[in-house]
Amino acid sequence: MNQPSFSRPRSQGAASHHACVESWRFDPILHFQVRLGTGFAVGIEDRRRAPLYVFSGQPCQFRMHGGAPLQVEHGDVLFLPRGGAHRLFDTPHATPLPFAAIVAHRSARAGLTYAVDLEAATGGTAREEPERATVVSGSFFWSERLQAEPLLARLPEVVHLRRRSDALPWLVPMTDLLHWLSNVAEGGRGVGMTEAVNALIRHVVLEQLRHERHEGHERHGEPLPAGARRDARLLPALHAMHTRPEHPWTMASLAGLCHMARTTFATRFQQHTGVPPMGYLARWRVQAAARLLREQRMSLDEAADRVGYSTGAILARAYKRVLGTSPRAHAQSAR
């Protein structure tokens, strides 16, 4: 992915993403650091598992099901926000090891973080020649939770950030930290991995959105259109929804925070996020309620009160409308 230069000033439109992105927290299925020798192939077939991969050591190849191979190198990041069947390999015709077998070969575990050494399972030579190993660190998330966020849903199927890009000065320290945190034997033993991976996801998303915004208009020195320059005016509404979901917001009150007419606000908001304002608010309330139910063990009525619904029954209907399932079924699926 070609990256725009950081020497360009950040447009005002970028600021309106930050209140939304800053409030994100995604709970991982698990974290991992997998050490691979030469001659390896691993396969992920379940589309629901959405990985964020950080690579170190020797280069390897990545391929989505039915797609062309993509070369990944030391320090690169791959993020698959929709999940999808894919392979990592250095030998194209090797039989891939499935996800369950990868987890079964863990050599150690600390909390949610698994250390896996696949040298024996893949027939590689990592132990005899450590400098030839490929090490992959990162996390798996449930794709439906990521896709519930409109800004994440706008991302391409595969986001690839290259360490050698001069336009990403933040990438090297963040990926180095993540490698150390995920090292169960000699590093951080997984402590802080959830926070670090969430921070990395936020910056990956902001970079991708910035890249999309500049690619079409600033690549040749063209000014951004007037509408894009006014995107920063949406910031008060986004901040209000994310920090005070329990407030009885209406289209008029949100538009008033942005000093816009309702029609103008609704149009700009949909262009900016891909969903109408009240639909965005409903999604955020349900996501916030899901977190309260999962992390704080609140009752449905308690969670409803915290996110702006008068009863648990009304929250349950919103749950069904937004996530396509009931709170109970969603909690069971998460477990």
C-alpha positions, 0 to 999 in steps of 0.5 A: 500500500503506497503511503502519503507523506507525513510532511503534509499537514493533517486536514481538519477532516481527520480530527473528526475521526479521533473521538470515535477511534479513541473510544474503541476497545476490542476484546481479543479471542487470543494473543500469540507469538508463533515461531516458524522455521523454513518450509512452513504453511499455516492456514486459517479457514474460519472467516469469523477470526479477524487477525492482526499480524506483525512480522519479524525475521525472515520474509514470508508470503500471505494469500487470501483464499483465491487471491494472489500471494503478497510478500510480507517482510520484517516489521510489516503489519497485516490487518484483516478487519473482515477476517477470511480464509487465508494462508501464511507460508514460505513454501507454496505447495506445503500442506497448511497446518490448521488453526486448531493444530497451531494452538495445540502446539503451544509451548507456553501460555500466559493469560490470553497470550500463546507462545507457539513453536511450529518448527517440529510441526512444519518440518522447518529448521528454526532451531538449527538456524535461528536466524532463518526463523519467521516470527509472527505476533499479534491477535485474533478478534471476532470479525463481526465485532470489528465490522459493527464499527462503521469506520472499520467496516469501510476498510479494505479486505486486507490492510498492509503497512510496510515497516520500511515506509518513511511515512510511518515513523510510529510503526517501528516502535509500536511493532517492536513493543508488540513483539516484546509484549507477546514474548511469553518466555523472555519478554512481556509475557502478554501483559499489556497486549490487549492495550497495545494491539488496540492502540495499533488498530486505532493508528492503522485505521487512522492511517488508512482513512488519511490515505484514502482522504488524500489519495484522490485530492492531495496527490496532485496538489489539489485542494480538498472539497469544501465538504471534506474541510467541514468534516471537523464540524462533526467532532462535537456530535461524535464526541457526545455520542461516544462519551454520553450514550445515555443522553436522549440525543435527537437529530436536532440536538446533535445537529445543534452541537455542530451548528448545522441544520438537521438536513446538512448534518445528516447528509455530512454525517452519512458521507463521513461515516457511511451510516445515518446519525441515529443508526450510528448512535444505535450501533454505539449504544449496543456495542457499549451495552455489550461491553458492560454485560460482558465485562461488568456482569450488569443486568440487562436493565442496568446496561440499558440505563447506562447506554440510553434505553429505558428498559432491558427489553428495549435494549434487547430489541436494539441488540437484535436489530443491530447485531442480529442476535439476542444479548444472551446468544451474543454473550454465549458466542463471545464465550 
